[in-house]
Amino acid sequence: MRLIELCLTMAYDAKVNFVDVLGTVRYWDVLIHNYLKERNIVIPQKKDAKKVEKFEGAYVKDPQVGMHKWVMSFDLNSLYPHLIMQYNISPETLVPSNEEVIYEEPGIKKIHDTWWKGKADCINKDQGLIVDIKTTSDINKFKKSANIYNYDSQAYIYKEIFGYELVFLVICKKTHQIGVYSCSDEFYDRGEQKVIDAMIAYEKLINDPLFDLKDYVKLDTL
């Protein structure tokens, strides 16, 4: 069941001895310790406490012996192993995906009589999706950032170039939360309008007799 491979992976990931992955307390202690250490958070020292008084526990009602309608109770032994066998979800039964996935795919296409280019982070052709990876300092403000940084125009351009819907995979740099944002028709339409506006401004600029490229290019040495 690839148990050794699983143990090795867990041990290296948590930075523990191989035997520690067979338990529960030590493994999680080390994981939590390393997580807090990376963030310069000091763990309080463990305190030994002794019971000085007792409290009455929860009330346990005596059962009513006999047969009752609409009452059922299950007490299963080795529930997880039985679920693994029942639904065939053991690691060695994993069937590799044959989906066609392409990474860092460049593309170029003429959109509204102007050439545009882009490079998709990931394209899943079987699912018909483009995945674009973004990072943010506040995932709750990503929708606002998408408008400020013109992600709507990017979504429209990529959809036109590659022919698939675009999904933003957003990683929060502070909380490490992951957000998945699909694009609405309104989002694409807003992006298309920005592209058209940019093309109009570009045409006016290059056709202006007073246009001088030197005014827009800075030459310097590092």
Backbone as a chain_set.jsonl record, in Angstrom:
{"seq": "MRLIELCLTMAYDAKVNFVDVLGTVRYWDVLIHNYLKERNIVIPQKKDAKKVEKFEGAYVKDPQVGMHKWVMSFDLNSLYPHLIMQYNISPETLVPSNEEVIYEEPGIKKIHDTWWKGKADCINKDQGLIVDIKTTSDINKFKKSANIYNYDSQAYIYKEIFGYELVFLVICKKTHQIGVYSCSDEFYDRGEQKVIDAMIAYEKLINDPLFDLKDYVKLDTL", "coords": {"N": [[0.817, -1.204, 0.0], [2.112, 1.149, -0.399], [3.148, 2.128, 1.954], [5.664, 2.622, 3.073], [6.694, 4.584, 1.382], [4.855, 6.62, 1.923], [5.399, 7.083, 4.658], [8.059, 8.008, 4.527], [7.699, 10.382, 3.077], [6.063, 11.884, 4.829], [7.792, 12.079, 7.024], [10.002, 13.58, 6.062], [8.672, 15.893, 5.356], [7.679, 16.886, 7.771], [9.961, 16.988, 9.232], [10.835, 14.99, 11.099], [11.777, 11.965, 12.91], [11.677, 8.757, 11.289], [10.183, 6.842, 12.691], [8.493, 8.388, 14.168], [6.337, 9.147, 12.627], [4.508, 7.182, 12.809], [3.103, 7.566, 15.042], [0.963, 9.918, 16.759], [0.993, 12.208, 18.482], [3.729, 13.201, 18.743], [4.403, 13.795, 16.064], [2.591, 15.861, 15.337], [3.269, 17.721, 17.264], [5.857, 18.503, 16.473], [5.333, 19.54, 13.922], [3.681, 21.76, 14.546], [5.46, 23.164, 16.159], [7.567, 23.838, 14.322], [6.134, 25.389, 12.535], [5.378, 27.614, 14.12], [7.901, 28.514, 14.841], [9.007, 29.446, 12.445], [7.621, 31.771, 12.243], [8.535, 33.268, 14.283], [7.328, 32.919, 16.782], [7.052, 32.32, 20.153], [6.753, 29.378, 21.991], [4.868, 28.742, 24.858], [6.191, 27.435, 27.956], [5.626, 24.114, 29.001], [3.397, 23.359, 31.595], [3.176, 21.574, 34.595], [0.341, 20.362, 36.08], [-1.633, 19.761, 38.952], [-4.485, 18.045, 40.136], [-6.666, 19.657, 42.268], [-9.222, 19.714, 43.084], [-12.401, 18.123, 42.539], [-14.884, 17.651, 40.004], [-18.288, 17.106, 39.265], [-19.169, 14.872, 36.7], [-20.595, 14.552, 33.348], [-24.108, 13.971, 32.969], [-25.356, 10.729, 32.85], [-27.823, 8.913, 31.506], [-29.743, 6.188, 32.558], [-30.204, 3.382, 30.45], [-33.217, 2.508, 28.694], [-34.23, -0.574, 28.753], [-34.925, -2.893, 26.174], [-36.869, -3.257, 23.11], [-37.118, -0.649, 20.739], [-38.82, 1.551, 18.524], [-37.589, 3.101, 15.528], [-35.017, 3.653, 16.361], [-31.547, 3.471, 16.238], [-28.236, 2.248, 16.443], [-24.776, 2.337, 15.809], [-21.673, 0.747, 16.151], [-18.667, 0.688, 15.026], [-15.889, -1.3, 14.191], [-12.518, -0.579, 13.305], [-13.084, 1.525, 11.408], [-12.015, 3.372, 9.444], [-10.178, 1.757, 7.845], [-12.107, 0.019, 6.749], [-13.699, 1.781, 5.285], [-11.82, 2.573, 3.381], [-11.457, 0.176, 1.982], [-14.081, -0.235, 1.086], [-14.68, 1.953, -0.628], [-12.551, 1.909, -2.304], [-10.221, 3.565, -2.08], [-7.56, 3.492, -1.471], [-4.041, 4.362, -1.438], [-2.505, 2.906, -3.356], [-4.31, 2.341, -5.329], [-4.675, 4.501, -6.896], [-5.32, 6.001, -9.945], [-3.371, 7.323, -12.442], [-3.851, 10.57, -13.864], [-4.858, 11.246, -17.183], [-5.162, 13.653, -18.273], [-4.602, 16.388, -20.442], [-2.271, 18.651, -19.75], [-0.723, 21.769, -19.904], [2.09, 23.786, -19.291], [3.285, 27.137, -18.759], [2.633, 28.29, -21.327], [3.093, 29.972, -24.315], [1.396, 32.41, -26.386], [-0.091, 33.99, -29.267], [-2.186, 36.299, -30.946], [-4.353, 37.944, -33.272], [-6.381, 40.476, -32.227], [-9.209, 42.355, -32.624], [-8.012, 43.53, -34.894], [-5.451, 44.007, -34.041], [-2.294, 42.848, -32.919], [-1.85, 40.69, -30.169], [-0.153, 39.328, -27.343], [0.551, 36.661, -25.001], [1.298, 34.677, -22.053], [0.341, 31.747, -20.702], [0.05, 30.498, -17.403], [-0.815, 27.912, -16.78], [-2.551, 25.455, -18.629], [-5.348, 23.502, -18.89], [-6.424, 21.379, -21.075], [-8.342, 19.382, -21.303], [-10.21, 20.053, -19.35], [-10.782, 22.516, -20.261], [-9.708, 24.988, -19.324], [-7.886, 27.889, -18.331], [-5.364, 28.503, -16.051], [-4.329, 31.02, -14.022], [-1.829, 32.186, -11.961], [-1.75, 34.129, -9.083], [-0.447, 36.368, -6.551], [-1.235, 37.869, -3.404], [-1.473, 40.417, -0.879], [-3.646, 40.637, 0.694], [-6.219, 38.629, 0.66], [-8.898, 39.092, 0.828], [-9.305, 41.451, -0.453], [-8.914, 41.012, -3.087], [-10.691, 41.107, -5.266], [-11.05, 43.83, -5.666], [-8.423, 44.51, -6.281], [-8.162, 43.155, -8.682], [-9.481, 44.746, -10.47], [-8.064, 47.137, -10.28], [-5.49, 46.445, -11.187], [-6.04, 45.657, -13.739], [-6.795, 42.986, -14.337], [-9.022, 42.082, -15.572], [-8.842, 42.797, -18.28], [-6.641, 41.225, -18.924], [-7.755, 38.679, -18.564], [-9.663, 38.664, -20.613], [-8.021, 38.918, -22.914], [-6.423, 36.577, -22.736], [-8.39, 34.62, -22.917], [-9.241, 35.019, -25.523], [-6.88, 34.48, -26.945], [-6.114, 31.806, -26.235], [-8.483, 30.402, -26.174], [-9.988, 29.368, -24.051], [-11.806, 29.345, -20.905], [-10.835, 31.462, -18.144], [-9.296, 31.058, -14.978], [-8.446, 32.448, -11.88], [-5.935, 31.588, -9.675], [-5.307, 32.334, -6.509], [-2.934, 33.247, -4.098], [-2.541, 34.036, -0.78], [-0.128, 36.036, 0.695], [0.211, 36.557, 3.369], [-1.544, 34.998, 5.026], [-1.478, 32.594, 3.767], [-3.701, 31.561, 2.614], [-5.718, 30.162, 0.006], [-7.309, 31.202, -2.879], [-9.826, 30.721, -5.337], [-10.836, 32.109, -8.238], [-13.27, 32.531, -10.564], [-14.189, 33.897, -13.8], [-16.637, 36.219, -14.633], [-19.151, 36.93, -17.186], [-19.529, 39.666, -17.29], [-17.093, 40.526, -16.269], [-15.307, 39.728, -18.311], [-16.368, 41.303, -20.411], [-15.866, 43.872, -19.47], [-13.107, 43.806, -19.526], [-12.669, 43.535, -22.288], [-13.579, 46.026, -23.211], [-11.66, 47.689, -22.055], [-9.438, 46.864, -23.492], [-10.133, 47.691, -26.086], [-10.261, 50.466, -25.651], [-7.565, 50.917, -25.041], [-6.372, 50.291, -27.482], [-7.4, 52.304, -29.129], [-6.26, 54.579, -27.94], [-3.586, 53.963, -28.389], [-3.427, 53.975, -31.197], [-3.989, 56.668, -31.714], [-1.774, 57.777, -30.564], [0.515, 56.823, -32.002], [-0.054, 57.789, -34.508], [0.041, 60.459, -34.261], [1.438, 63.402, -35.411], [3.239, 64.781, -33.894], [4.364, 62.939, -32.293], [7.023, 61.479, -30.578], [9.254, 58.971, -30.107], [11.342, 59.072, -28.312], [10.435, 60.53, -26.199], [9.142, 58.724, -24.645], [10.802, 56.698, -23.947], [13.301, 55.652, -21.805], [16.699, 55.762, -21.53], [19.423, 54.284, -19.963], [22.211, 53.373, -17.843], [23.165, 50.641, -15.825]], "CA": [[0.0, 0.0, 0.0], [3.037, 2.287, -0.475], [3.244, 2.671, 3.304], [7.019, 3.139, 3.301], [6.783, 5.852, 0.653], [4.07, 7.599, 2.68], [6.132, 7.409, 5.889], [9.211, 8.831, 4.161], [7.204, 11.707, 2.696], [5.617, 12.569, 6.031], [8.942, 12.353, 7.885], [10.772, 14.692, 5.492], [7.833, 17.094, 5.343], [7.555, 17.391, 9.14], [11.302, 17.023, 9.849], [10.838, 14.107, 12.263], [12.303, 10.628, 12.652], [10.734, 7.909, 10.571], [9.291, 6.142, 13.607], [7.538, 9.332, 14.743], [5.141, 9.3, 11.785], [3.571, 6.117, 13.146], [2.31, 8.028, 16.172], [0.128, 11.095, 16.487], [1.341, 13.385, 19.288], [5.055, 13.735, 18.403], [4.371, 14.323, 14.703], [1.906, 17.156, 15.328], [4.06, 18.641, 18.093], [6.959, 19.035, 15.657], [4.736, 20.37, 12.874], [3.25, 23.028, 15.137], [6.666, 23.865, 16.606], [8.252, 24.403, 13.159], [5.263, 26.432, 11.98], [5.481, 28.793, 14.976], [9.279, 28.992, 14.82], [9.181, 30.215, 11.211], [6.954, 33.065, 12.425], [9.118, 33.878, 15.487], [6.37, 32.847, 17.877], [7.61, 31.483, 21.21], [5.769, 28.48, 22.597], [4.975, 28.758, 26.328], [6.662, 26.205, 28.561], [4.577, 23.228, 29.501], [3.269, 23.407, 33.054], [2.572, 20.4, 35.229], [-0.745, 20.771, 36.97], [-2.211, 18.691, 39.755], [-5.884, 18.273, 40.47], [-6.881, 20.042, 43.659], [-10.623, 19.482, 43.389], [-13.106, 17.311, 41.562], [-16.183, 18.149, 39.547], [-19.183, 16.061, 38.81], [-19.145, 14.745, 35.256], [-21.855, 14.67, 32.618], [-25.172, 13.068, 33.401], [-25.559, 9.559, 32.006], [-29.136, 8.367, 31.792], [-29.842, 4.733, 32.457], [-30.952, 2.993, 29.241], [-34.496, 1.814, 28.801], [-33.973, -1.878, 28.151], [-36.018, -3.409, 25.352], [-36.878, -2.869, 21.711], [-37.746, 0.639, 20.491], [-38.956, 1.872, 17.106], [-36.861, 4.234, 14.958], [-33.777, 3.891, 17.084], [-30.486, 2.633, 15.675], [-26.902, 2.623, 16.905], [-23.69, 1.586, 15.177], [-20.353, 0.804, 16.766], [-17.881, 0.003, 14.0], [-14.471, -1.545, 14.425], [-11.645, -0.275, 12.161], [-13.939, 2.213, 10.445], [-11.267, 3.929, 8.327], [-9.782, 0.705, 6.888], [-13.267, -0.51, 6.025], [-14.071, 2.773, 4.279], [-10.827, 2.493, 2.317], [-11.767, -0.996, 1.157], [-15.398, -0.108, 0.473], [-14.688, 2.931, -1.717], [-11.362, 1.699, -3.123], [-9.489, 4.832, -2.071], [-6.212, 3.278, -0.958], [-3.077, 5.038, -2.32], [-2.011, 2.103, -4.482], [-5.355, 2.208, -6.346], [-4.783, 5.755, -7.611], [-5.085, 5.913, -11.385], [-2.833, 8.607, -12.914], [-4.706, 11.297, -14.794], [-4.376, 11.38, -18.553], [-5.551, 14.965, -18.757], [-3.544, 17.123, -21.121], [-1.996, 19.895, -19.037], [0.431, 22.46, -20.46], [2.56, 24.847, -18.413], [4.047, 28.237, -19.375], [2.319, 28.206, -22.761], [2.984, 31.279, -24.964], [0.415, 32.494, -27.449], [-0.223, 35.278, -29.93], [-3.377, 36.32, -31.787], [-4.834, 39.268, -33.634], [-7.664, 40.793, -31.594], [-9.654, 43.672, -33.111], [-7.024, 44.011, -35.875], [-4.174, 44.319, -33.398], [-1.671, 41.636, -32.395], [-1.658, 40.621, -28.719], [0.531, 38.108, -26.926], [0.46, 36.334, -23.58], [1.845, 33.371, -21.672], [-0.511, 31.168, -19.663], [0.765, 29.707, -16.4], [-1.228, 26.502, -16.88], [-3.742, 25.218, -19.442], [-5.896, 22.15, -18.856], [-7.236, 21.325, -22.287], [-9.495, 18.5, -21.09], [-11.188, 20.81, -18.563], [-11.063, 23.768, -20.945], [-9.443, 26.066, -18.375], [-6.58, 28.516, -18.157], [-5.141, 28.831, -14.644], [-3.336, 32.076, -13.86], [-1.47, 32.241, -10.542], [-1.483, 35.464, -8.549], [-0.24, 36.494, -5.108], [-1.841, 39.082, -2.854], [-1.215, 40.644, 0.544], [-4.932, 40.544, 1.384], [-7.083, 37.895, -0.263], [-10.251, 39.648, 0.902], [-9.365, 42.624, -1.318], [-8.441, 40.638, -4.425], [-11.636, 41.574, -6.282], [-10.714, 45.232, -5.925], [-7.12, 44.513, -6.954], [-8.338, 42.663, -10.048], [-9.889, 45.891, -11.287], [-6.996, 48.134, -10.274], [-4.367, 45.963, -11.987], [-6.53, 45.294, -15.074], [-6.865, 41.55, -14.566], [-10.141, 41.818, -16.461], [-8.334, 42.839, -19.651], [-5.81, 40.031, -19.1], [-8.643, 37.532, -18.722], [-10.254, 38.73, -21.952], [-6.97, 38.645, -23.911], [-6.038, 35.168, -22.662], [-9.505, 33.827, -23.432], [-9.226, 35.143, -26.978], [-5.675, 33.847, -27.492], [-6.044, 30.367, -26.012], [-9.788, 29.807, -26.446], [-10.556, 28.717, -22.874], [-12.14, 30.204, -19.769], [-9.693, 31.693, -17.261], [-9.509, 31.013, -13.531], [-7.316, 32.966, -11.114], [-5.564, 30.89, -8.445], [-4.716, 33.426, -5.736], [-2.285, 32.819, -2.855], [-2.33, 35.15, 0.144], [1.229, 35.973, 1.232], [0.191, 36.673, 4.828], [-2.252, 33.892, 5.684], [-1.298, 31.386, 2.949], [-4.982, 31.108, 2.085], [-5.789, 30.014, -1.447], [-8.61, 31.57, -3.449], [-10.052, 30.372, -6.738], [-11.775, 33.095, -8.752], [-13.661, 32.409, -11.964], [-14.463, 35.183, -14.433], [-18.004, 36.36, -15.116], [-19.277, 37.575, -18.494], [-19.331, 41.1, -17.069], [-15.652, 40.72, -16.093], [-14.721, 39.653, -19.646], [-16.823, 42.457, -21.189], [-15.13, 45.042, -18.987], [-11.752, 43.669, -20.043], [-12.677, 43.826, -23.725], [-13.7, 47.466, -23.388], [-10.355, 48.279, -21.739], [-8.556, 46.561, -24.62], [-10.525, 48.583, -27.178], [-9.823, 51.817, -25.28], [-6.104, 50.958, -25.148], [-6.035, 50.308, -28.907], [-7.717, 53.643, -29.64], [-5.223, 55.487, -27.432], [-2.327, 53.614, -29.054], [-3.5, 54.451, -32.578], [-3.872, 58.118, -31.684], [-0.418, 58.131, -30.176], [1.51, 56.578, -33.054], [-0.408, 58.568, -35.692], [0.206, 61.869, -33.93], [2.671, 63.904, -36.063], [4.175, 65.287, -32.884], [4.814, 61.805, -31.469], [8.457, 61.205, -30.607], [9.497, 57.809, -29.256], [12.31, 59.411, -27.268], [9.716, 61.064, -25.043], [8.54, 57.62, -23.89], [11.82, 55.683, -23.69], [14.388, 56.111, -20.945], [17.939, 55.012, -21.74], [20.336, 54.513, -18.855], [23.158, 52.281, -17.599], [23.202, 50.168, -14.438]], "C": [[0.861, 1.268, 0.0], [3.186, 2.95, 0.888], [4.607, 3.291, 3.557], [7.189, 4.488, 2.61], [6.036, 6.958, 1.386], [4.806, 8.036, 3.94], [7.331, 8.313, 5.595], [8.782, 10.259, 3.827], [6.8, 12.505, 3.92], [6.789, 12.959, 6.913], [9.748, 13.548, 7.375], [9.974, 15.993, 5.533], [7.762, 17.72, 6.734], [8.887, 17.506, 9.873], [11.326, 16.217, 11.158], [11.506, 12.791, 11.887], [11.224, 9.76, 12.015], [9.719, 7.253, 11.511], [8.216, 7.075, 14.163], [6.269, 9.467, 13.914], [4.111, 8.214, 12.088], [2.735, 6.481, 14.369], [1.47, 9.23, 15.778], [0.632, 12.337, 17.216], [2.655, 13.999, 18.849], [5.052, 14.412, 17.031], [3.746, 15.72, 14.677], [2.626, 18.174, 16.197], [5.156, 19.307, 17.26], [6.423, 19.938, 14.552], [4.359, 21.755, 13.409], [4.461, 23.855, 15.576], [7.369, 24.55, 15.438], [7.449, 25.548, 12.548], [5.407, 27.725, 12.782], [6.89, 29.383, 14.947], [9.551, 29.841, 13.593], [8.589, 31.611, 11.335], [7.423, 33.771, 13.697], [8.115, 33.963, 16.631], [6.905, 31.858, 18.916], [6.488, 30.652, 21.844], [5.931, 28.525, 24.113], [5.449, 27.402, 26.855], [5.489, 25.389, 29.109], [4.575, 23.244, 31.029], [2.606, 22.122, 33.548], [1.531, 20.868, 36.236], [-1.296, 19.548, 37.709], [-3.646, 19.048, 40.108], [-6.019, 18.578, 41.962], [-8.338, 19.863, 44.069], [-11.272, 18.702, 42.253], [-14.45, 17.936, 41.238], [-17.018, 16.974, 39.074], [-19.226, 16.054, 37.286], [-20.514, 14.885, 34.625], [-22.86, 13.639, 33.126], [-25.341, 11.947, 32.384], [-26.873, 8.899, 32.406], [-29.117, 6.849, 31.649], [-30.675, 4.357, 31.241], [-32.276, 2.315, 29.585], [-34.379, 0.493, 28.038], [-35.201, -2.336, 27.361], [-35.904, -2.922, 23.929], [-37.653, -1.556, 21.538], [-37.795, 0.891, 18.989], [-38.119, 3.1, 16.766], [-35.631, 4.628, 15.769], [-32.718, 2.949, 16.547], [-29.136, 3.138, 16.168], [-25.874, 1.729, 16.241], [-22.414, 1.789, 15.971], [-19.429, -0.014, 15.883], [-16.434, -0.14, 14.433], [-13.679, -1.243, 13.152], [-12.43, 0.418, 11.05], [-13.155, 2.706, 9.23], [-10.783, 2.845, 7.353], [-10.959, 0.145, 6.103], [-13.752, 0.48, 4.968], [-13.108, 2.756, 3.101], [-11.119, 1.323, 1.394], [-13.082, -0.824, 0.412], [-15.376, 0.806, -0.746], [-13.422, 2.883, -2.576], [-10.524, 2.978, -3.222], [-8.103, 4.68, -1.447], [-5.189, 3.895, -1.927], [-2.644, 4.22, -3.524], [-3.063, 1.912, -5.577], [-5.526, 3.483, -7.165], [-4.429, 5.563, -9.077], [-4.58, 7.267, -11.869], [-3.757, 9.249, -13.938], [-4.047, 11.394, -16.161], [-4.746, 12.733, -19.146], [-4.346, 15.683, -19.365], [-3.382, 18.484, -20.461], [-0.702, 20.482, -19.572], [0.789, 23.614, -19.536], [3.374, 25.871, -19.202], [3.876, 28.231, -20.895], [2.209, 29.613, -23.356], [1.93, 31.247, -26.069], [0.36, 33.89, -28.03], [-1.418, 35.215, -30.874], [-3.761, 37.762, -32.1], [-6.236, 39.458, -33.067], [-8.045, 42.207, -32.006], [-8.566, 44.328, -33.967], [-5.709, 44.455, -35.251], [-3.616, 43.04, -32.781], [-1.456, 41.761, -30.889], [-0.971, 39.3, -28.39], [0.348, 37.897, -25.43], [1.09, 34.983, -23.318], [1.056, 32.846, -20.486], [0.32, 30.35, -18.692], [0.451, 28.22, -16.564], [-2.501, 26.43, -17.724], [-4.125, 23.756, -19.318], [-6.868, 22.035, -20.018], [-8.467, 20.441, -22.113], [-10.597, 19.223, -20.329], [-11.565, 22.118, -19.246], [-10.836, 24.976, -20.065], [-8.021, 26.586, -18.514], [-6.459, 28.882, -16.684], [-4.017, 29.855, -14.574], [-3.087, 32.272, -12.363], [-1.115, 33.67, -10.149], [-1.151, 35.363, -7.061], [-0.838, 37.82, -4.654], [-1.482, 39.201, -1.381], [-2.494, 40.554, 1.356], [-5.927, 39.894, 0.431], [-8.511, 38.436, -0.257], [-10.423, 40.876, 0.001], [-8.971, 42.296, -2.761], [-9.385, 41.124, -5.52], [-11.357, 43.029, -6.656], [-9.393, 45.326, -6.678], [-7.245, 44.079, -8.408], [-8.747, 43.79, -10.981], [-8.77, 46.919, -11.394], [-5.863, 47.719, -11.215], [-4.795, 45.4, -13.341], [-6.471, 43.786, -15.35], [-8.035, 41.184, -15.473], [-9.704, 41.846, -17.923], [-7.424, 41.647, -19.933], [-6.674, 38.808, -19.348], [-9.247, 37.497, -20.118], [-9.23, 38.368, -23.022], [-6.601, 37.169, -23.92], [-7.147, 34.264, -23.205], [-9.533, 33.856, -24.955], [-8.037, 34.394, -27.589], [-5.749, 32.327, -27.41], [-7.383, 29.656, -26.187], [-10.425, 29.085, -25.284], [-10.932, 29.763, -21.827], [-10.922, 30.323, -18.856], [-10.138, 31.671, -15.803], [-8.252, 31.543, -12.85], [-7.135, 32.138, -9.847], [-4.735, 31.864, -7.613], [-4.174, 32.898, -4.411], [-2.023, 34.054, -2.001], [-0.958, 35.002, 0.811], [1.268, 36.04, 2.753], [-0.385, 35.431, 5.498], [-2.065, 32.555, 4.985], [-2.639, 30.781, 2.508], [-4.92, 31.047, 0.563], [-7.2, 30.346, -1.905], [-8.673, 31.182, -4.91], [-11.167, 31.274, -7.257], [-12.03, 32.832, -10.235], [-14.034, 33.792, -12.491], [-15.888, 35.203, -14.982], [-18.002, 36.99, -16.508], [-19.045, 39.074, -18.375], [-17.842, 41.426, -16.935], [-14.949, 40.703, -17.449], [-15.099, 40.888, -20.48], [-16.08, 43.72, -20.774], [-13.688, 45.001, -19.492], [-11.67, 43.977, -21.527], [-12.742, 45.327, -23.975], [-12.382, 48.169, -23.086], [-9.365, 48.047, -22.88], [-8.856, 47.49, -25.79], [-10.06, 50.009, -26.885], [-8.304, 51.955, -25.422], [-5.672, 51.017, -26.613], [-6.299, 51.677, -29.522], [-6.649, 54.643, -29.207], [-3.896, 55.238, -28.129], [-2.302, 54.143, -30.488], [-3.352, 55.968, -32.639], [-2.433, 58.534, -31.423], [0.551, 57.984, -31.341], [1.203, 57.365, -34.327], [-0.298, 60.075, -35.458], [1.499, 62.374, -34.574], [3.697, 64.437, -35.076], [4.746, 64.172, -32.01], [6.309, 61.582, -31.659], [8.743, 60.087, -29.61], [10.451, 58.131, -28.109], [11.638, 59.954, -26.011], [9.161, 59.966, -24.138], [9.542, 56.516, -23.568], [12.921, 56.31, -22.863], [15.595, 55.205, -21.151], [18.894, 55.338, -20.609], [21.231, 53.283, -18.707], [23.161, 51.932, -16.127], [24.624, 49.833, -14.033]], "O": [[0.381, 2.342, 0.363], [3.334, 4.168, 0.983], [4.71, 4.35, 4.176], [7.757, 5.419, 3.181], [6.511, 8.091, 1.467], [4.838, 9.225, 4.259], [7.586, 9.269, 6.328], [9.424, 11.224, 4.244], [7.153, 13.678, 4.04], [6.794, 14.045, 7.492], [10.132, 14.422, 8.153], [10.542, 17.069, 5.723], [7.782, 18.944, 6.865], [8.956, 18.041, 10.979], [11.781, 16.709, 12.191], [11.77, 12.525, 10.714], [10.028, 9.999, 12.18], [8.543, 7.124, 11.171], [7.152, 6.617, 14.582], [5.228, 9.86, 14.442], [2.96, 8.321, 11.664], [1.771, 5.788, 14.694], [1.295, 9.516, 14.593], [0.693, 13.414, 16.623], [2.71, 15.204, 18.602], [5.636, 15.482, 16.864], [4.294, 16.644, 14.076], [2.599, 19.368, 15.9], [5.357, 20.519, 17.335], [7.001, 20.99, 14.279], [4.676, 22.78, 12.805], [4.497, 25.072, 15.397], [7.734, 25.721, 15.544], [8.012, 26.548, 12.102], [5.541, 28.804, 12.205], [7.059, 30.6, 15.019], [10.249, 30.851, 13.682], [8.998, 32.529, 10.625], [6.807, 34.74, 14.142], [8.063, 34.957, 17.355], [7.178, 30.701, 18.598], [5.424, 31.169, 22.181], [7.046, 28.358, 24.606], [5.148, 26.358, 26.277], [4.504, 25.932, 29.609], [5.624, 23.155, 31.666], [1.613, 21.657, 32.989], [1.819, 21.667, 37.127], [-1.404, 18.456, 37.151], [-3.972, 20.211, 40.348], [-5.531, 17.824, 42.805], [-8.656, 19.859, 45.258], [-10.741, 18.639, 41.144], [-15.061, 18.633, 42.048], [-16.503, 15.985, 38.553], [-19.309, 17.109, 36.657], [-21.475, 15.287, 35.281], [-22.493, 12.583, 33.641], [-25.457, 12.204, 31.186], [-27.009, 8.389, 33.519], [-28.529, 6.311, 30.711], [-31.735, 4.939, 31.014], [-32.421, 1.652, 30.612], [-34.427, 0.474, 26.808], [-36.341, -2.192, 27.802], [-34.939, -2.242, 23.579], [-38.72, -1.38, 22.125], [-36.891, 0.477, 18.263], [-37.954, 4.008, 17.58], [-35.266, 5.801, 15.841], [-32.965, 1.75, 16.415], [-28.934, 4.346, 16.292], [-26.067, 0.52, 16.123], [-22.122, 2.9, 16.412], [-19.398, -1.242, 15.965], [-15.837, 0.79, 14.974], [-14.103, -1.601, 12.053], [-12.444, -0.035, 9.905], [-13.581, 2.485, 8.097], [-10.961, 2.998, 6.144], [-10.823, -0.169, 4.921], [-14.17, 0.077, 3.883], [-13.526, 2.907, 1.953], [-11.04, 1.452, 0.173], [-13.197, -1.213, -0.75], [-15.971, 0.489, -1.775], [-13.239, 3.714, -3.466], [-10.166, 3.414, -4.316], [-7.54, 5.654, -0.948], [-5.45, 3.946, -3.129], [-2.436, 4.775, -4.603], [-2.75, 1.38, -6.642], [-6.404, 3.558, -8.024], [-3.37, 5.029, -9.407], [-5.283, 8.267, -11.725], [-4.362, 8.569, -14.767], [-2.838, 11.597, -16.274], [-4.658, 12.941, -20.357], [-3.226, 15.591, -18.863], [-4.238, 19.359, -20.593], [0.303, 19.78, -19.685], [-0.088, 24.332, -19.054], [4.055, 25.536, -20.172], [4.851, 28.174, -21.644], [1.331, 30.377, -22.956], [1.615, 30.189, -26.614], [0.72, 34.862, -27.366], [-1.641, 34.196, -31.529], [-3.529, 38.673, -31.305], [-7.156, 38.704, -33.382], [-7.293, 43.151, -31.765], [-8.241, 45.503, -33.798], [-4.942, 45.195, -35.867], [-4.354, 42.247, -32.196], [-0.958, 42.772, -30.394], [-1.177, 38.29, -29.064], [0.032, 38.829, -24.689], [1.38, 34.231, -24.249], [1.093, 33.423, -19.4], [1.196, 29.591, -19.107], [1.345, 27.376, -16.496], [-3.413, 27.239, -17.557], [-3.32, 22.871, -19.607], [-7.993, 22.53, -19.954], [-9.514, 20.71, -22.701], [-11.779, 19.039, -20.619], [-12.544, 22.761, -18.867], [-11.658, 25.892, -20.042], [-7.084, 25.832, -18.777], [-7.362, 29.508, -16.128], [-2.896, 29.593, -15.009], [-4.023, 32.496, -11.595], [-0.297, 34.327, -10.791], [-1.526, 34.398, -6.395], [-0.931, 38.771, -5.429], [-1.219, 38.199, -0.716], [-2.441, 40.409, 2.578], [-6.418, 40.537, -0.497], [-9.249, 38.258, -1.226], [-11.547, 41.294, -0.277], [-8.725, 43.198, -3.561], [-8.929, 41.513, -6.595], [-11.422, 43.402, -7.827], [-9.256, 46.126, -7.603], [-6.52, 44.575, -9.271], [-8.391, 43.782, -12.16], [-8.549, 47.502, -12.456], [-5.336, 48.549, -11.956], [-4.005, 44.74, -14.016], [-6.14, 43.364, -16.458], [-8.048, 40.11, -16.074], [-10.144, 41.016, -18.719], [-7.425, 41.113, -21.042], [-6.378, 37.995, -20.224], [-9.335, 36.437, -20.737], [-9.531, 37.601, -23.936], [-6.477, 36.568, -24.987], [-6.873, 33.265, -23.87], [-9.814, 32.846, -25.6], [-8.174, 33.75, -28.629], [-5.482, 31.635, -28.393], [-7.417, 28.434, -26.333], [-11.319, 28.265, -25.49], [-10.453, 30.897, -21.851], [-10.087, 29.42, -18.792], [-11.197, 32.187, -15.443], [-7.136, 31.148, -13.188], [-8.059, 32.0, -9.045], [-3.6, 32.182, -7.968], [-4.872, 32.187, -3.688], [-1.368, 34.999, -2.44], [-0.663, 33.971, 1.416], [2.252, 35.625, 3.364], [0.213, 34.88, 6.422], [-2.434, 31.509, 5.519], [-2.697, 29.628, 2.081], [-4.169, 31.784, -0.076], [-8.174, 29.819, -1.366], [-7.686, 31.301, -5.636], [-12.3, 31.213, -6.78], [-11.114, 32.904, -11.055], [-14.177, 34.74, -11.72], [-16.288, 34.297, -15.713], [-16.984, 37.518, -16.957], [-18.436, 39.684, -19.254], [-17.379, 42.459, -17.418], [-14.099, 41.551, -17.72], [-14.252, 41.451, -21.174], [-15.709, 44.538, -21.616], [-13.117, 46.034, -19.844], [-10.715, 44.607, -21.98], [-12.044, 45.845, -24.847], [-12.016, 49.127, -23.766], [-8.555, 48.919, -23.196], [-7.937, 48.017, -26.417], [-9.529, 50.684, -27.767], [-7.814, 52.991, -25.872], [-4.714, 51.714, -26.949], [-5.514, 52.156, -30.341], [-6.188, 55.455, -30.009], [-3.161, 56.179, -28.429], [-1.296, 54.688, -30.941], [-2.667, 56.492, -33.517], [-1.94, 59.513, -31.984], [1.317, 58.901, -31.639], [2.098, 57.587, -35.143], [-0.525, 60.867, -36.373], [2.564, 61.819, -34.304], [4.883, 64.533, -35.391], [5.523, 64.436, -31.092], [6.792, 61.508, -32.789], [8.502, 60.239, -28.412], [10.367, 57.517, -27.045], [12.18, 59.86, -24.909], [8.758, 60.232, -23.006], [9.171, 55.502, -22.978], [13.417, 57.388, -23.193], [15.498, 53.993, -20.957], [19.153, 56.505, -20.318], [21.02, 52.272, -19.377], [23.158, 52.819, -15.273], [24.861, 49.417, -12.898]]}, "num_chains": 1, "name": "protein.A"}
